[in-house]
Amino acid sequence: MNMNETKKNECPECKSNNTAKHGFMVTRQGRKQRFQCKACGLTFTEKLGKTK
């Protein structure tokens, strides 16, 4: 796993890297991978490098 993948899958709540894939979310831009943090239970999508 490279450094970008580690940051991309980091939990935004507790900053843990202990995450697992948790299905997909369908958006207008296509499918986005969802993850679940094993430390706090939060589910989130991968970061694509853009912020609004």
N, CA and C atoms as a LAMMPS dump frame, in Angstrom:
ITEM: TIMESTEP
0
ITEM: NUMBER OF ATOMS
156
ITEM: BOX BOUNDS ff ff ff
-5.0000000000000000e+02 5.0000000000000000e+02
-5.0000000000000000e+02 5.0000000000000000e+02
-5.0000000000000000e+02 5.0000000000000000e+02
ITEM: ATOMS id mol type element x y z
1 1 1 N 0.848 -1.178 0
2 1 2 C 0 0 0
3 1 3 C 0.89 1.237 0
4 2 1 N 0.629 2.154 -0.931
5 2 2 C 1.454 3.351 -0.974
6 2 3 C 0.889 4.446 -0.072
7 3 1 N 1.601 5.554 0.037
8 3 2 C 1.214 6.63 0.952
9 3 3 C -0.13 7.242 0.583
10 4 1 N -0.438 7.4 -0.703
11 4 2 C -1.71 7.98 -1.114
12 4 3 C -2.887 7.103 -0.719
13 5 1 N -2.759 5.79 -0.84
14 5 2 C -3.841 4.892 -0.447
15 5 3 C -4.063 4.952 1.055
16 6 1 N -2.995 5.062 1.821
17 6 2 C -3.124 5.136 3.273
18 6 3 C -3.909 6.373 3.671
19 7 1 N -3.587 7.53 3.111
20 7 2 C -4.289 8.762 3.444
21 7 3 C -5.729 8.716 2.947
22 8 1 N -5.939 8.151 1.769
23 8 2 C -7.266 8.115 1.171
24 8 3 C -8.229 7.29 2.022
25 9 1 N -7.75 6.232 2.647
26 9 2 C -8.603 5.342 3.422
27 9 3 C -8.575 5.65 4.912
28 10 1 N -7.992 6.769 5.3
29 10 2 C -7.941 7.152 6.708
30 10 3 C -9.319 7.63 7.154
31 11 1 N -9.741 7.217 8.341
32 11 2 C -11.035 7.628 8.882
33 11 3 C -11.023 9.132 9.149
34 12 1 N -12.004 9.869 8.616
35 12 2 C -12.036 11.315 8.846
36 12 3 C -12.4 11.675 10.286
37 13 1 N -12.988 10.753 11.019
38 13 2 C -13.408 11.016 12.399
39 13 3 C -12.277 10.781 13.396
40 14 1 N -11.707 9.577 13.392
41 14 2 C -10.702 9.232 14.414
42 14 3 C -9.286 9.106 13.849
43 15 1 N -9.126 9.293 12.53
44 15 2 C -7.825 9.251 11.839
45 15 3 C -7.172 7.874 11.827
46 16 1 N -7.932 6.832 12.127
47 16 2 C -7.402 5.473 12.116
48 16 3 C -7.239 4.979 10.679
49 17 1 N -6.229 4.167 10.442
50 17 2 C -6.045 3.522 9.14
51 17 3 C -6.614 2.11 9.145
52 18 1 N -7.248 1.706 10.233
53 18 2 C -7.824 0.374 10.379
54 18 3 C -9.234 0.388 9.782
55 19 1 N -9.305 0.325 8.441
56 19 2 C -10.581 0.401 7.74
57 19 3 C -10.768 -0.819 6.848
58 20 1 N -12.014 -1.064 6.472
59 20 2 C -12.34 -2.174 5.577
60 20 3 C -13.31 -1.677 4.513
61 21 1 N -13.269 -2.285 3.335
62 21 2 C -14.214 -1.934 2.282
63 21 3 C -15.619 -2.282 2.756
64 22 1 N -16.593 -1.42 2.394
65 22 2 C -17.96 -1.574 2.893
66 22 3 C -18.965 -1.259 1.78
67 23 1 N -18.769 -1.853 0.61
68 23 2 C -19.7 -1.665 -0.495
69 23 3 C -19.389 -0.434 -1.333
70 24 1 N -20.392 -0.018 -2.142
71 24 2 C -20.239 1.119 -3.035
72 24 3 C -21.399 2.074 -2.861
73 25 1 N -21.186 3.331 -3.219
74 25 2 C -22.236 4.331 -3.266
75 25 3 C -22.299 4.818 -4.713
76 26 1 N -23.491 4.854 -5.294
77 26 2 C -23.648 5.292 -6.673
78 26 3 C -23.968 6.784 -6.675
79 27 1 N -23.177 7.555 -7.428
80 27 2 C -23.388 8.996 -7.556
81 27 3 C -23.489 9.346 -9.034
82 28 1 N -23.713 10.6 -9.333
83 28 2 C -23.769 11.037 -10.734
84 28 3 C -22.428 10.843 -11.428
85 29 1 N -21.345 10.902 -10.672
86 29 2 C -20.011 10.727 -11.239
87 29 3 C -19.626 9.256 -11.376
88 30 1 N -20.442 8.356 -10.873
89 30 2 C -20.152 6.925 -10.949
90 30 3 C -20.142 6.296 -9.567
91 31 1 N -19.606 5.081 -9.5
92 31 2 C -19.548 4.366 -8.223
93 31 3 C -18.366 4.845 -7.395
94 32 1 N -18.585 4.993 -6.091
95 32 2 C -17.506 5.357 -5.177
96 32 3 C -17.415 4.291 -4.095
97 33 1 N -16.211 3.853 -3.822
98 33 2 C -15.971 2.838 -2.795
99 33 3 C -16.31 3.409 -1.419
100 34 1 N -17.034 2.636 -0.62
101 34 2 C -17.309 3.021 0.766
102 34 3 C -16.413 2.201 1.676
103 35 1 N -16.054 2.788 2.802
104 35 2 C -15.216 2.131 3.792
105 35 3 C -15.88 2.238 5.152
106 36 1 N -15.551 1.303 6.044
107 36 2 C -16.013 1.38 7.423
108 36 3 C -14.792 1.314 8.325
109 37 1 N -14.737 2.239 9.279
110 37 2 C -13.638 2.27 10.236
111 37 3 C -13.882 1.19 11.281
112 38 1 N -12.894 0.341 11.511
113 38 2 C -13.032 -0.719 12.504
114 38 3 C -12.857 -0.185 13.918
115 39 1 N -12.282 1 14.067
116 39 2 C -12.065 1.579 15.392
117 39 3 C -13.323 2.273 15.926
118 40 1 N -13.976 3.118 15.091
119 40 2 C -15.127 3.883 15.587
120 40 3 C -16.446 3.522 14.905
121 41 1 N -16.4 2.73 13.808
122 41 2 C -17.62 2.285 13.144
123 41 3 C -18.162 3.221 12.075
124 42 1 N -17.526 4.363 11.858
125 42 2 C -17.989 5.321 10.864
126 42 3 C -17.869 4.741 9.457
127 43 1 N -18.869 4.998 8.592
128 43 2 C -18.752 4.627 7.185
129 43 3 C -18.528 5.907 6.393
130 44 1 N -17.657 5.834 5.376
131 44 2 C -17.298 7.016 4.599
132 44 3 C -16.839 6.585 3.218
133 45 1 N -16.78 7.539 2.282
134 45 2 C -16.295 7.261 0.937
135 45 3 C -14.848 7.707 0.82
136 46 1 N -14.168 7.155 -0.176
137 46 2 C -12.772 7.515 -0.392
138 46 3 C -12.657 8.97 -0.811
139 47 1 N -11.558 9.585 -0.468
140 47 2 C -11.313 10.966 -0.868
141 47 3 C -10.671 10.959 -2.243
142 48 1 N -11.132 11.866 -3.097
143 48 2 C -10.626 11.91 -4.457
144 48 3 C -9.695 13.094 -4.681
145 49 1 N -9.316 13.79 -3.627
146 49 2 C -8.369 14.88 -3.751
147 49 3 C -9.004 16.238 -3.988
148 50 1 N -10.32 16.312 -4.113
149 50 2 C -11.003 17.581 -4.321
150 50 3 C -11.81 17.917 -3.074
151 51 1 N -11.783 19.181 -2.691
152 51 2 C -12.596 19.635 -1.562
153 51 3 C -13.488 20.769 -2.028
154 52 1 N -14.621 20.91 -1.412
155 52 2 C -15.551 21.992 -1.755
156 52 3 C -15.784 22.842 -0.539
